[in-house]
Amino acid sequence: MKTPAATTAQSHEPEQHFGRPASRASRRRRLAAFGLALAAAAGVAFWATRNRAPEGGAGHAHGAASTAGEAMPVTLGPREQARIGITFAPVLRAPLDRTVRTVAQVTYDETRVKTVSPLIDGWVDQLFVNFTGQPVRPGDPLFSIYSPMVVTAQQELLLAKRLVNDLAGGTPESTRSARDLLESARRRLQYWGVPQEEVERLERTGEVRRTVTLRSPYAGVVVEKSVLGGQRIMAGDVAYKIADLSRVWLEGEVFERDLPTVRLGQSVQAEFTALPGVSREGRVTYVYPTVNPDTRTARIRVELRNPGLQLKPGMYATIRFAAPTDSVVSVPRSAVLETGERNLVFVRLPDGRFSPRLITLGASGENRVEILRGLAIGDTVVASGTFLVDAESNLGSLLGGMGNMPGMDMTAPSANAPAGAAAAGPDSSAGRRGKE
């Protein structure tokens, strides 16, 4: 329907003869008249609808916004479903096949780390193990030490032995006292770490040696060396740390939510960047009793055998272990659309439509996720193509909201409508120009 303003504007247009090009001034006048017609049409629409705004305007805007922000049921035929790759899956109750993964680091087995400390004061005379990482076996010489107190103890042992020989024919009491003195001299040397064979050599030869050699009581690898040749060393000072690396620990961090799934003795698979394709199996031997308040994680310890000493302390590893759960209601992970603000799935209704359903998620497994609320056993959900179905649903919500706005007619054209009728109706300017 033409407005009076539009009719008046068109009545003042200069007449043009068929086939004669319009002048530039004439075109400008026609454009100006067309703009005035549009402005007049907008004004009429405003005055026609402003009195109804208090009754339905605010409610309509709110309804449009809420409709556009919420997904709506979608109807898709078999051809459209096949085109976008939609598949379906039932809602089941079954245990979740869940695996916990975390990063760990190789460390020493603390029960297999020993220190070597002299029991006497002295000066290091010669080093036989003189670098970190050197392997040692029980009985291997570590270093020789000069100690005046050991020299004195050797001399006392020889005097006690001579006294025993001198009093061999004396009274029983004097003989017993001499033997007690000899045994005391022997024990003193043994308590100071002088090897038994060294004491026997001293008694056999009667030769006092200036230095005594200290030997390793353990097998392993020297992981720390604190002595140098010529250094003054005191009794109790740590000279070496020796670690047995035939077994090592893996220490990893497990999130607080996964702690209930950790059990002592639980089997763990470990993979190492330095050993691609190699998986080692170990056992959980300890769960630390505290949780880090910053990372909300707790440490666990896994013990591993280390044949060939391939695992080096400091290496990184990825550990994983199965964490089975009780039977829960679950759907495939691909069926859930997570937007950050909400989680939804599309349920197939008996009439063939796909209805969006808000859900509450629980624990996650490898391929399925637990549903705490929103679904029931027996429901069928869209298992793949959920994102595309959601896009169709949001598009329908948007168009549905716009179709109810004043001045927006979203009715589909009839089958008998001529081509282009949907784009330009009979009352549009394009239609008027076509008629003219």
Secondary structure, 3 states (H helix, E strand, C coil): CCCHHHHHHHHCCCCCCCCCCCCHHHHHHHHHHHHHHHHHHHHHHHHHHHHHHHHHHHHHHHHHHHHHHCCCCECCCHHHHHHHCCEEEECEEEECCCEEEEEEEEEECHHHEEEECCCCCEEEEEECCCCCCCEECCCCEEEEEECHHHHHHHHHHHHHHHHHHHCCCCCHHHHHHHHHHHHHHHHHHHHCCCCHHHHHHHHHHCCCCCEEEEECCCCEEEEEECCCCCCEECCCCCCEEEECCCEEEEEEEEEHHHHHHCCCCCEEEEEECCEEEEEEEEEEEEECCCCECCCCEEEEEEEEECHHHCCCCCCEEEEEEECCCCEEEEEEHHHCEECCCCEEEEEECCCCCEEEEECEEEEECCCEEEEEECCCCCCEEEEECHHHHHHHHHHHHHHHHHHCCCCCCCCCCCCCCCCCCCCCCCCCHHHHHHHC
